[in-house]
Amino acid sequence: MITVLSRLFIKDRGKFEDQGVRRSYGMLCSIVGISLNILLFFGKYMAGIISGSIAITADAFNNLSDAGSSLITLVGFKFSGMKADAGHPFGHGRIEYLSGFGVSMVIIFMGFELLKTSVEKIRTPEPVETGAVSVAILVVSICVKMYMCYYNRSVGKKIDSEAMKATAMDSLSDSVATTAVLISMIVAYVTSVNIDGWCGCLVAGFVLFAGYSAAKDTLNPLLGEPPSREFVEEIKGTVMAHPEIIGIHDLVVHDYGPGRRMISLHGEVPGNSDIFEIHDVIDRIEKELNHKLGCEAVIHMDPIEVDNAKVTEMKRAVADKIAEKFPGVSIHDFRMVQGPTHTNLIFDAVVPYGFETSNENVKMGIESLVEEKWENYFAVVQVEQSYV
């Protein structure tokens, strides 16, 4: 269905990286979700009234809340596409994350409600209706919800949307909940044993976990998570493809919503280069990153002394010694300042997050290492954390 509708209503439907296309996909899937959930609500509600099943009637209102979740996602995609303005110079892309978080809160709320209802059913069991109409409605509902999970997850991966992935988890949890209702009906029909409440508790746990996972996935971009390893490697590959750049460090990625990323980095260049030529190279790399990865880039030029063999050799020796004592720690911006009585080695040391040694101990360890290895040499170290 989504494939057919996308052919009819989405121009250039295969260009998933295009912001207009991904917004159209998000809105289309949300509208389809609203329509299917409303149809399921009416079907289950009528079946619940006819059969007198409280479980089916409750499941019907669960589908009505799902229509509300799809509406939240629709609004999120609509407003996330608004252009940047004076009050929001980086655009409104993070509204999509907020809409996904809203959907996850609905999932968690429904999980608690389902748990509450299930506990009540365990305390005061109610007869489970097993009519053919009720069973047929539930089977159809499970199939529809599994299809909704499939297309939301599939499109969510293609357009990289956490909101749609959260909606997919919502549909999956609904499918599992309805399956539990169906299983309890079958067990009651075959054995006359009522396990409706116990099945409900198991499903409630699954729904709550799904809601927690969806909330975590949508909150992380808002709090500020590191970029993916693949994205970092693409940036490094693009920058280092230019022979004028001999190294990069201090890479920082800011995420303002899908397709709205800003990056900054330091590009190491030979200190004896022509400054106007290097400036032109930097400009071209920034434009290439924008065209290739769809992000705004700012590159700081770091001149490195390359024609001094002593500095080059000392940097390599210091880096090797640090790697032996503190695996994972790297250095950059290495300089040597020689004086009549001693020599200062000035550089930055990058410590990854979760490193077993504190930054202060790393700093003191490097200083001791240099003083012990080289007489009258002192390390002037600035310790910093990696953002990728």
N, C-alpha and C positions, 0 to 999 in steps of 0.2 A: 504493500500500500504506500509506504513512504517513498519507495523508489519511483512509483508511478506518479505520485503527487509532486515529487521534486522535479520530475521531467516537465510537468505542466506549469509549475509556479516559480521555479528557481532558475534564473539565468546563470549560465556558467557553473552549473551545480557541482562540477568536479574540482573547482578551485577552492578547496576547503580552507586554505590560508587567508583567503580574501575575507575581510571583516563583514562586508555586506552579505556574502554567501553564507558564512557561519551564522550570522544573525537570522537570516531567512530560514536556515535549517532548524535553528532553535525555536523560532516562532511556529514553524510548521509542525514540528513534533509536539510542541505544547498544545496547539489547537487540536491535533488528532487525539492527544491524551485527554483533554477536557471532554471531547465528544464521546470517546469510548467509555470513560468513567461515568458519564451521565447516563449512557445507555445501560451500562452494567447496574447502576443504581436503580433505575426504573425496573429492570428485569428482576433483580434480586428482591426488591421491595415487594413487587407483585407476587413473587414466589413465596416470600415470607408471609404475606397476608393470607395467601391461599392455603399454605401448609401449616400456618400457625407457628412457624419456627422462629424463635427469638434469635438464634445464632445467625440465620440467613439475613434477618432484618438488620441485625447489628453489622454484618458484613456489608450490607447495602449502603449503610451510612458511612462505612469506612471508604467505600468507593466514592462517595460524595466528597469526603475530605480530600481524596486523591485528586479529584477535579480541581479543588482549591489549590492543591500543591502545583498542579500543572499551570494554573492561572498565575501563581507566584513566579514560576519559571518564565512564563510568557511575558509578564511585566518586566522581569529582570533582563531578558534579552532585548526588549523594546527600549528600555531606558539606558542600558549599557552601550547602545549604539549612538547615544547623543554625542554631538561634537563637543570638543573642549571649549570652555568659556572662561571668563575672568575669574570666576569663583572656583573652577575646577580645571586648571591649566593642563592637567594630565589626562583629561577625559573622565568618563563615567564607567569605565570597564569593570571596576570592582563591584558594581551593583550586581553583576552576574554571580560573584562569589556570595554576596549577601542573600540573593534569592536561593542559591543552593543551600545555604545555612538555614534559611527559612523552611525549606523542604525537609531538611534533616530534623528540625525541631518538631515538625508535624509528625514525622515518623516516630520520634521518641515519645511524643504525647500519646500517639495511638498505641505504642507498646505498653505504656503504663496503664492506659485504659483497658487494654486487652488483658493485662495481668490482673488488674482489679476485678474484672468481670469473671475471669477464669477461676480466681480464688473463691468468689461468691458461688460459682457453679459447683466447685468441689464441696463447699459447706452445705449447699442446698441444691442437690442435683435436680435437673429438669428433664423431662422426657425429650428424646431427640427424634425429630420427624424424619422419616425415611422414604417419603413419596418419590415417585419417578420424576415428577416435574422438578422437585427440589434438587435431586441428583443431577439432572440434565443441566439445570441452570448453573450449578457449581462447576461442572466439568467445562462448560463453555467459558465461564469466568476464569478458570485456571488457564485455559488455552489463550484467552485474550490477554491476560496479565503477563504470561510468559512471552507473548509476542511483543507487548509493550516494553518489557525488560530488554528484549533482544534489540529492538530498534533504537531505544534510548541509549543503551550501552554502545551499540555499533556507531551511531552518529556522534555520541559523546566523545568516543576515541578519535574519530576522524577530525572533529573540529576542536578537540582538546577542551571540553567543557565539563568542569566539575559539577555544575548545576544539573546537567543532563545525566551524568553518572549517578548523582544522588537520586534523581527521579527513577533511574533504572533499578537502584537498590530498593526504592519504595515499591515498585511494581513487583520485584522478586519477593519481598517480604509479604505483600498481599497475596501472591500466588501460594506461598507456603502456608499462610494463615487459612486460606480457603481450602487448601488440600487437607489441613488438619481437621477442619469442619467436616469435610467429605469422609475422611477416614473414621472419625468418631461416629458418623451416621452408619457407615458400613459395619463397624464393630458392634454397634448397638443393634443393628438388624440381624447380624449373624449370631451374636452371643448374648444379647440383651444386657450387656455390661456397658454402663455409661462412663466413658473416659473423656468426655467432652472437655471438662475442666482441666484435666491433666495435660491434654494435647494443647489446650489454650495457653497453659503456663510455659510449655516448651516453645511454642511459637512466639509468645511474648518476649522470651529471652532472645530469640533470633532477631525479632524486630528491633529490640532495644540495641543490640549489638550493631545491626545494620545502620540504625540512626546515629550511633556514636561514630562509626567509621565514616559515614557521610559528613558528619559535622567536622570531624578532624580534617578530612580532605578539603573542605571548603574554608576552614578557618586558617589553615597553615599559610596559604598565599596572603591572607590579610595580615597575619602576624609577621610574615617575612621569612620564607623558607629559601634554602639555597637552590640555585638553578640545577637542572638535571645535568648529569655528567656528559650526555650527548650534546647538549646545548653549549656547554663550556668547551668541549673539543671542537665544535664547529667554529666557535669564535677564535680559538687558538689557531686552528688550521687556516682560517681566512686571513688572519693577521700575519702569521708566520710564513705565508706563501709569498710575501714580499721580501726579497733579499735584503732590503735596507733595514729591516727589523731583525735584531739579533736575539731578542728575548722579550717576554712580557711578564708583568706581575701586577699585584694590587687590582685584580679584576673584581668589579662589583656590579651586580645585576639588580635593578629595581623593577619590580613587577607591579604595574598599575592596571592589570586586567589583561585578558587574552589579546595578543596583538599589540600591547602597549607596554613594551619593555624598554628601559633605558639602561645602557651599560657605560661604565667608565673603566679605563685601564691605563697602565703605564707601559709605553713601548720603548724598549731599550734600542738606541741607535748609536752608531759609531760617533765618538766625540769630535772626530776630524771631518765630519760630513758638512756639506754646504747646507746651511740652515734653511734657505729658501727651497731647495730641492726636497729636503726632509719634510718640511711643512706641507709641500704639495703631495708627497706620498701619504702623509697622515690624513690629509683631507680626502684623498681617494679611498683610503681604507675605511674611513667613517661612512662614506657614501656606499661602499660595497657592502658593509655590514647592514646598513639600512635596507638596501635592495635585496640582499640574500636572506637575511634573518628577520627583517621587519622590525628593527629596533633602532632607536636613536643612540648614537655612540659618541663618546667624548674620549679622546686619547691624549694623555699627557706624554710629552716627549722627554725621555731620560737619556742624556748623553753619557756614553760609557767609554772609558779609556781603553782603546784596543791596540794601540801601537806601543804599549809599554809592557815588554815581556815579563818584567819583574812583578808588576801588579797582577797580570793575568795568571802567572804561576802561583802567586801567593793566594789569590782568590780561590783557585782550584784546591790548593792544599788546605786552606781553612775550611772550605765546604766539605772536603772529604773527612776531616777530623770531626766536624760537627755531626756529619751523617753517621759516623761510627758511635759517637756517644749519645746522640739524640736522633735516632732514625725517624724520618718524616719531617724534620725541620730543614727548611731551605733558607738561602740568603740571597740578597740582591742589593743594588746600589753600593757596591764595594769600592772603597777609596783608601788610599794610603797617604798619610801625611807624615813626612819624615822631618825630624828635628835633630839638633846636635846631641841630645842625650837619649832620645827614645823615638819610636815610631808608633803612631796611632793607626789602627785598622778600623775604619768607620763603615758600618754596614747595618742593614735591617735583617732581622731573623723572623721568619714566618712560622708560627706554631699552629698546627691544626687543632680544631676543637676536639675536646675529649682526650687531649694528650695527658699522659699519666703524671707528667712533671709540670709544676706551676710555671707561669711565665717568668716570675722573679728568679726561680731556681734555674731555669734555662739560661737566663741572662747571666747569672753568677757563674754557672757552669761553663759557659762559653768564654767568659772573661778569664777564668782560672785556666781553661784549656790553652788559650793563646799565650798567657804569661808563662806557663810551664813548658810549652813547646818551643817558643821563640824568645830568646833573651832580649830584654829592653823593648819588647813589642806589647802593646796594650790594645784591647778591644773596646771600642765605643759602640755599644750595641743598642738598637731600638727594636724591642720585641713587639710584634703585632700578630693579629689573628687573621686567618684566611677566611674570605667570604664565599668561597666556592668549595 
